[in-house]
Amino acid sequence: MSNKFDVVVIGGGPGGYVAAIRAAQLGLKAACIEKWLDKENKPRLGGTCLNVGCIPSKALLDSSQKYHDTKESYGVHGISVSDVAIDVDAMVDRKDKIVNQLTSGITGLFKANGVTSFEGFGKVLANKKVELTAHDGTVTVIDAENVILATGSIPVNIPPAPRTGDIIVDNEGALDFRAIPKRLGVIGAGVIGLELGSVWARLGSEVVVLEAQDSFLSVCDQDLAKEAAKIFKKQNLDIRLGARVTGSQINGEEVEVTYLDAKGEEQKQTFDKLIVAVGRKPFTEGCFSDDSGVKLDERGFVFVDEQCRTSVPGVFAIGDIVRGPMLAHKASEEGVMVADIIAGHKAQLNYDCIPSVIYTHPELAWVGKNEQELKAEGVKYKVGKFPFAASGRAMAANDTDGFVKMIACEETDRILGCHIIGGHAADLIAQAVIAMEFGSTAEDIALTVFAHPTVSEAVHEAALAVNGHAIHMANRKKR
């Protein structure tokens, strides 16, 4: 087999494997290098997302939510259930089965599309050559016309709480608890911390979330953040803001965490398990030779332009190692864009229309600008909100927490952002993404027919509310 390819992708996660498949579909000879080994030391495609990220966490979130609903929420439907129990081993085994099924599926997709798969560590050398170090230590050099770097990210570690066995863990370790911790600490109230905290809170853990920032979920619209904080408190998530962890001490089978509270006073809290979820950083260490020519910033991110070109012609970088949000779908679409460009097509990803989601219950999802951003930019805007409490379909499902908030330009009515907290927010946000991708106005959505009864009607009503025309709630009178 020739070791020369039109495209060599380093990294087989959502950015890398999608880029390789797309390149092959466009008639390019494509290869993908992936270093991941599973718990049994077997090579696996899919990267962090499929193996220890997006997919396994959603499996546990769904299982835990079904347990919680069965135990707490079915009475209102007239369903009586007694002696409800959770088999944690079975829950985790199911998660692993889903992971295995999906990662094996990528292997099948590679075969179907003619992508060559290499197992090992890829390193970019000068002149678009790629060094492959196999798991047995064998080193070979691959010639590439184009290289796509998609090496992803890794959890950030903090000195006050270093990972230690199975007591202080990162997100990966938190997916493999085989028993429900009575007292669970989470450092970081971001996406990962809230999702994993929710899983174990539903199963009965006493969960304390320590967040160093003074504001909650500063990345999203503060209407959503305030509503989420209120709901999470009811779900017994004890979120402590302005809590800066200064140390941890393992004592037998528990860990004592020391932190400064919002007043600057020292506090101590003891947990059976501690999850460190303070963010992620790009995995670029060791991925380039000194003479590769690829430029990185001081944090390890690769410098790229709007079409993911690096400082070296023919070398691209996508996903978590470049600017922008660390999101699997952003990485995938960058992979498609780059493959299209390499094949000679014109392509550009619209970075203003990338949705973000937090998969708690209710879910939080948003796209575009939020209110605080527009205020800071001095943009004149108008807002329409519609609560799920006024949705017939949401009432029928006994899932009425949250709302849809749509923001449009005051002058043009063009949609600038959409922010949803609710039971189906992750799916509903796609409607707003499509609308924004086509440059729609709030009126365009208001004039669209939505099926009744559906939770999607809340998007319709929010669009109507932008101009004071909501049907199923009282509209605010204009000042």
C-alpha positions in Angstrom: 0.0 0.0 0.0 1.3 3.4 -1.0 2.1 5.8 1.9 1.0 8.8 -0.1 -2.4 10.4 0.3 -4.3 13.4 -0.9 -5.5 14.0 2.7 -4.2 12.8 6.0 -6.3 13.5 9.0 -4.8 13.4 12.4 -7.5 12.6 14.9 -10.6 10.4 14.5 -13.1 12.3 16.6 -16.2 14.2 15.3 -14.0 16.6 13.3 -11.5 14.2 12.0 -13.6 11.2 11.0 -16.1 13.4 9.3 -13.4 15.3 7.4 -11.9 12.0 6.2 -15.2 10.6 5.1 -16.1 13.8 3.3 -12.7 13.9 1.5 -13.2 10.3 0.4 -16.7 11.1 -0.9 -15.2 13.9 -3.0 -12.8 11.4 -4.7 -9.7 12.2 -2.6 -7.4 9.4 -1.3 -7.9 9.9 2.4 -6.4 8.5 5.6 -7.2 9.0 9.3 -4.8 8.5 12.2 -6.3 7.9 15.7 -4.4 7.0 18.9 -7.4 6.2 21.2 -7.4 2.9 23.1 -10.4 1.8 25.1 -10.5 0.3 28.6 -9.5 -3.1 27.1 -6.6 -1.5 25.2 -8.4 -1.9 21.8 -8.2 0.9 19.2 -11.3 3.0 18.9 -12.4 5.8 16.6 -14.7 8.6 17.7 -12.4 10.6 19.9 -13.5 12.1 23.2 -17.1 12.7 22.0 -18.1 9.2 21.3 -15.9 7.4 23.9 -16.0 9.6 27.0 -17.9 12.7 26.1 -21.1 13.6 24.3 -22.5 10.2 23.8 -21.8 8.3 27.0 -22.9 11.3 29.1 -26.2 11.5 27.2 -26.8 7.8 27.8 -26.4 8.3 31.6 -28.5 11.5 31.5 -31.3 9.7 29.8 -31.1 6.7 32.1 -31.0 8.8 35.2 -33.9 11.0 34.0 -36.1 7.9 33.3 -35.3 6.6 36.8 -36.2 10.0 38.4 -39.4 10.3 36.4 -40.5 6.8 37.3 -39.9 7.5 41.0 -41.1 11.1 41.2 -43.2 12.2 38.3 -45.6 9.4 37.1 -48.1 9.9 39.9 -49.6 12.9 38.1 -50.4 10.6 35.2 -52.2 8.2 37.5 -49.3 5.7 37.3 -48.3 4.1 40.7 -44.9 2.5 40.9 -43.4 1.1 44.1 -39.9 -0.1 45.0 -38.2 1.7 42.2 -34.5 0.8 42.0 -31.6 1.6 39.9 -29.0 -0.9 38.8 -25.9 1.3 38.3 -23.9 -1.5 36.8 -26.6 -2.1 34.2 -26.8 1.6 33.5 -23.1 2.0 32.9 -22.9 -1.3 30.9 -25.7 0.1 28.6 -23.7 3.3 28.2 -20.6 1.2 27.2 -22.7 -0.8 24.7 -23.9 2.3 23.0 -20.3 3.6 22.8 -19.1 0.4 21.3 -21.9 0.3 18.8 -21.2 3.9 17.5 -17.4 3.7 17.4 -17.6 0.4 15.5 -20.0 2.1 13.2 -17.3 4.6 12.2 -15.0 1.8 11.3 -17.8 0.5 9.0 -18.2 4.0 7.5 -14.5 4.2 6.8 -14.6 0.9 4.9 -17.7 1.9 3.0 -16.1 5.2 1.9 -12.6 3.9 1.2 -10.9 5.7 4.1 -7.6 4.2 5.2 -7.4 4.0 9.0 -4.1 4.1 10.9 -3.8 3.3 14.6 -1.2 5.3 16.6 0.0 8.8 17.2 0.3 11.3 14.3 2.8 14.1 14.2 3.1 16.9 11.5 6.6 17.2 10.1 8.0 19.7 7.6 6.8 19.6 4.0 3.4 18.1 4.8 4.8 14.8 5.9 3.2 13.0 8.8 5.1 10.8 11.3 3.0 7.8 12.5 4.0 6.1 15.7 2.1 2.9 16.0 1.0 1.5 19.4 3.9 -1.1 19.2 6.4 1.8 18.7 6.9 1.3 15.0 7.5 4.6 13.2 6.6 5.3 9.6 6.4 8.5 7.6 3.4 9.3 5.4 3.4 11.7 2.5 0.4 14.0 2.2 -0.8 16.6 -0.3 -2.9 18.0 2.5 -3.0 17.5 6.3 -6.0 18.2 8.6 -5.2 18.4 12.3 -8.2 17.4 14.5 -6.5 16.3 17.7 -9.3 17.6 20.0 -9.0 18.6 23.6 -8.3 17.2 27.1 -9.6 18.1 30.6 -7.9 20.9 32.4 -6.3 19.8 35.7 -6.0 22.1 38.7 -3.2 21.8 41.3 -5.5 22.1 44.3 -7.4 19.0 43.2 -5.2 16.6 41.2 -6.8 13.5 39.9 -6.2 10.6 42.3 -7.5 7.1 41.7 -11.2 6.9 41.6 -12.0 9.5 44.3 -10.9 12.7 42.5 -11.8 12.2 38.8 -12.4 14.2 35.6 -15.4 13.8 33.3 -14.1 10.4 32.1 -13.9 8.9 35.6 -17.4 10.3 36.4 -18.9 8.2 33.7 -17.7 5.0 35.3 -18.9 5.2 38.9 -20.2 1.8 39.8 -22.0 3.0 42.9 -24.0 6.1 43.7 -21.8 8.4 45.8 -23.7 9.7 48.9 -21.8 13.0 48.8 -20.6 14.3 45.4 -18.6 17.4 44.9 -18.2 19.0 41.5 -15.7 21.7 40.7 -17.0 23.9 37.9 -20.6 24.8 37.1 -20.2 24.7 33.3 -21.7 22.3 30.8 -19.9 19.2 32.0 -20.2 19.9 35.7 -23.9 20.6 35.5 -24.6 17.5 33.3 -22.7 15.1 35.4 -23.9 16.6 38.6 -27.5 16.2 37.3 -27.0 12.5 36.6 -25.9 11.6 40.1 -28.3 14.0 41.8 -31.2 12.3 40.1 -29.9 9.0 41.5 -29.8 10.3 45.0 -26.4 11.9 45.6 -26.1 15.0 47.6 -24.4 17.2 45.0 -22.4 20.4 45.8 -21.1 22.4 42.8 -18.3 24.8 43.5 -18.0 27.5 40.9 -15.2 30.1 41.0 -17.0 32.7 39.0 -19.4 35.1 40.7 -22.0 34.8 38.0 -23.8 31.6 36.9 -23.5 30.5 33.3 -22.1 33.7 32.1 -21.7 32.3 28.5 -25.5 32.2 27.9 -28.3 34.7 28.0 -28.8 35.7 31.7 -32.6 35.2 31.4 -31.8 31.5 30.8 -29.1 31.4 33.5 -31.5 32.8 36.1 -34.3 30.4 35.2 -31.8 27.5 35.2 -30.4 28.5 38.6 -33.9 28.5 40.1 -34.8 25.1 38.6 -31.5 23.5 39.5 -32.0 24.6 43.1 -35.3 22.8 43.2 -33.5 19.7 41.9 -31.2 19.8 44.9 -28.1 20.9 43.0 -26.3 23.1 45.6 -24.4 25.5 43.4 -22.0 27.8 45.3 -20.8 30.8 43.3 -17.5 32.6 44.0 -16.1 29.4 45.5 -12.4 29.1 44.8 -10.9 25.7 45.6 -7.6 26.0 47.3 -6.8 22.4 48.3 -8.0 18.8 48.7 -7.0 16.0 51.1 -7.9 12.4 50.6 -8.7 10.6 53.9 -9.3 6.9 53.3 -12.4 6.6 51.0 -13.3 10.3 51.1 -11.8 13.7 50.2 -11.9 16.9 52.1 -12.0 20.0 49.9 -10.9 23.4 51.1 -12.2 26.5 49.3 -12.7 30.3 49.8 -16.4 31.3 49.6 -17.8 34.4 48.0 -16.9 36.4 51.2 -13.3 35.2 51.1 -13.8 33.0 54.1 -12.2 29.5 54.2 -14.6 26.6 54.1 -14.2 22.8 54.2 -16.5 20.2 52.7 -16.1 16.4 52.6 -17.2 14.2 49.7 -17.1 10.6 48.7 -16.3 11.5 45.1 -15.0 14.7 43.5 -15.4 15.6 39.8 -13.1 18.2 38.4 -14.8 19.9 35.5 -13.2 23.3 35.1 -12.9 23.2 31.3 -10.8 21.7 28.5 -7.6 22.7 26.7 -6.4 21.9 23.2 -4.4 18.7 22.7 -1.5 19.9 20.6 1.5 18.9 22.7 3.9 16.7 20.7 1.7 17.0 17.5 4.3 19.1 15.5 8.0 18.9 14.8 10.0 22.1 15.5 10.3 22.7 11.7 6.7 22.0 10.8 6.0 25.7 10.4 2.6 25.5 12.2 2.1 28.4 14.6 0.4 28.1 18.0 -0.6 30.7 20.6 0.6 30.6 24.2 -2.4 28.4 25.2 -1.7 25.7 22.6 -4.4 26.7 20.1 -3.4 26.6 16.4 -3.6 29.9 14.5 -6.0 29.5 11.6 -8.0 31.8 9.2 -11.8 31.7 8.7 -11.4 28.6 6.5 -9.2 26.8 9.0 -5.9 27.2 7.1 -2.8 27.2 9.3 0.4 29.2 8.7 1.5 26.3 6.4 -0.1 26.0 2.9 -1.9 22.7 2.7 -2.1 22.2 6.4 -5.4 22.8 8.1 -6.6 22.6 11.7 -10.2 22.1 13.0 -12.3 21.6 16.1 -11.2 22.1 19.7 -7.6 23.1 18.8 -8.7 26.3 17.0 -10.6 29.4 17.9 -14.3 29.2 18.7 -16.4 27.0 21.0 -15.3 23.5 21.7 -18.3 21.7 20.2 -18.5 18.4 18.3 -20.8 19.8 15.7 -18.6 22.8 15.0 -15.7 20.5 14.5 -17.6 18.3 12.1 -18.8 21.1 10.0 -15.3 22.6 9.9 -14.1 19.2 8.7 -16.7 19.2 5.9 -15.7 22.8 4.9 -12.0 21.9 4.8 -12.5 18.8 2.7 -14.6 20.7 0.3 -11.9 23.4 0.0 -9.2 20.8 -0.6 -11.4 19.3 -3.3 -11.5 22.7 -5.1 -15.0 23.7 -4.0 -16.0 27.1 -2.4 -17.0 26.6 1.2 -17.5 28.7 4.3 -18.9 27.9 7.7 -21.2 30.5 9.2 -19.8 30.9 12.7 -22.7 33.1 13.7 -25.1 30.1 13.5 -23.5 27.5 15.7 -25.9 26.3 18.4 -24.8 25.5 22.0 -26.7 23.0 24.3 -26.5 22.0 27.9 -28.3 18.6 28.3 -29.6 19.0 31.8 -33.4 18.8 32.4 -34.7 21.2 31.4 -32.2 21.6 28.5 -30.6 24.9 27.7 -29.9 25.8 24.1 -29.0 29.0 22.2 -27.8 30.4 19.0 -26.6 33.8 18.0 -26.4 36.9 20.2 -27.7 37.2 23.7 -29.1 40.3 25.3 -26.0 41.3 27.3 -23.9 41.0 24.1 -26.3 43.2 22.1 -26.4 45.8 24.9 -22.6 45.9 25.0 -22.5 46.4 21.2 -25.1 49.1 21.3 -27.4 47.2 18.9 -31.1 48.1 19.1 -33.2 45.0 19.4 -36.6 43.7 20.4 -37.5 40.5 22.4 -40.3 38.0 22.3 -40.7 35.4 25.0 -43.2 32.5 25.3 -43.4 30.2 28.4 -43.8 26.4 28.0 -46.4 26.8 30.8 -48.7 28.2 28.1 -48.1 25.3 25.7 -50.8 22.7 25.5 -48.4 20.0 24.4 -45.9 20.8 27.3 -48.8 20.7 29.8 -49.9 17.3 28.4 -46.4 16.0 28.9 -46.1 17.6 32.4 -43.0 19.4 31.3 -43.7 23.1 31.5 -40.5 24.6 32.9 -38.8 27.2 30.8 -39.5 29.4 27.8 -38.4 30.4 24.3 -36.8 33.8 23.9 -36.3 35.3 20.5 -34.3 38.4 19.8 -34.6 40.4 16.6 -33.2 43.6 15.2 -35.3 46.6 16.1 -35.0 48.1 12.6 -34.9 45.1 10.2 -36.8 42.4 12.3 -34.0 40.0 11.4 -33.4 37.3 14.0 -30.3 38.0 16.0 -30.5 35.2 18.5 -32.7 32.6 20.1 -32.5 31.2 23.6 -34.5 28.2 24.9 -34.7 26.5 28.3 -37.1 23.6 28.3 -37.6 19.9 27.9 -36.9 19.8 24.2 -34.6 22.8 23.8 -31.8 20.9 22.1 -34.1 19.9 19.3 -36.1 23.1 19.1 -33.0 25.3 18.6 -32.4 23.8 15.2 -35.5 25.6 14.0 -33.9 28.9 14.9 -30.6 27.9 13.4 -32.2 27.2 10.1 -34.1 30.4 10.2 -31.0 32.4 11.0 -29.0 30.6 8.3 -31.5 31.9 5.7 -31.5 35.4 7.2 -35.1 35.1 8.4 -37.0 37.7 10.2 -39.3 37.1 13.2 -42.2 37.8 10.9 -41.0 34.9 8.6 -41.4 32.5 11.5 -44.6 34.2 12.6 -46.1 33.5 9.1 -45.0 29.9 9.2 -47.5 27.1 10.0 -46.6 25.0 13.0 -48.3 21.7 13.8 -50.7 21.7 16.7 -50.2 20.6 19.4 -46.4 20.6 19.6 -43.8 22.2 21.8 -42.5 23.8 18.6 -45.4 26.2 18.7 -43.5 27.9 21.5 -40.9 29.0 18.9 -43.8 30.3 16.7 -45.4 32.2 19.6 -42.0 33.7 20.7 -41.6 35.0 17.1 -45.1 36.4 17.2 -44.3 38.0 20.6 -41.3 39.9 19.1 -43.8 42.3 17.5 -46.5 42.0 20.2 -48.6 39.5 18.3 -48.5 36.3 20.5 -51.8 34.6 20.5 -51.7 32.3 23.5 -50.5 34.8 26.1 -51.1 38.4 26.9 -48.6 40.6 25.0 -46.7 43.4 26.7 -47.9 46.8 25.9 -45.4 49.0 24.1 -44.2 51.9 26.2 
